[in-house]
């Protein structure tokens, strides 16, 4: 079984209003799940609109990330109040939590992304973290969300930082899938890789315009947010696990193990992982285009005000054994790093990070 996409997708400036009749057919007592204070007013609007449809919604907020503590608490709340669906409205952690909880309780999940920071509103996958934001594992789900509502008016309210993060995360689809899956003799996988290539090109062309431009009459913004939230999800749906992640996400998962005062977004960390993956490809696989790819990525990342080193993520890799902690977690058993078509050992990760952070690697 391969879950590819949500059953129904609404997208555009009136997607939420268009989705309300469908949602009313699907649920009578939905729980609206969110987290961020900054999206509180949007969730209130969702609540009022559902009430106007003669539904009986409730509201609950995550306290931490997509973690066991929050998942257990929300599941108990749903069971106690007989909610019959989850409407996950927020960023990636909220969407992942809603999907996981819905599947556990066998009730429908409706995803309403409130930013373009990830494709979590699409996928049949939930990433599980500790309450402090340390990655634990990803869980493959039996199905994608029942309904995805990609309302542009909601996404327009998100900080531009979330769009930059989404661009970095979506770019990873090409850089990871093209190296892990190019030799797989499966038509759907190859088609997914080609979609990810077009996705990359579109983001390289439109990403800066979308980030810096106004929303109205800006096709670059529309194309970019849908690339991040929809097309990136489609690539993973068609291509499967190996079209989702490789070194960039493996390094992301390892970096989250280091607790820092300031929290960084998923795509911001993945972007740094992409630069390191390309260095690994040159070092271990003789990729002669790696330097060119890094320069192309760096130019866009600087235009988007994205971090480009681990130090810019608030971590000194040369203190507190941090470089070893990152390398150990990156190379653990079942890590995505082992999807690469060449062997990677702990010392490879230590060397590439040390040289990169010391800027011995000229870029």
ABEGO torsion letter per residue (X at the ends): XBBABBABBBBEAAAAAAAAAAAAAABABBBBBBABAAAAAAAAAAAAAAAAAGBBBBBBBBABBBBAAAAAAAAAAAAAAGBABBBBBEBAAAAAAAAAAAAAAGBBBBBBBABAABAAAABBBBBBBBAAGBBABBBBBABBBABBBBBAAAAAABBAAAAAAAAAAAAAAAAAAAAAAAABBBAAAAAAAAAAAAAAAAAAAAAAAAAABBABGBAAAAAAAAAAAAAAAAAAAAAEAAAABBAAAAAAAAAAABBBABBBBAAAAAAAAAAAAAAAAAAAAGBAAAAAAAAAAAAAAAAAGBBABAAAAGBBAABGGAAAAAAAAAABBGBAAAABABBBBAAAAAAAAAAAAAGABBX
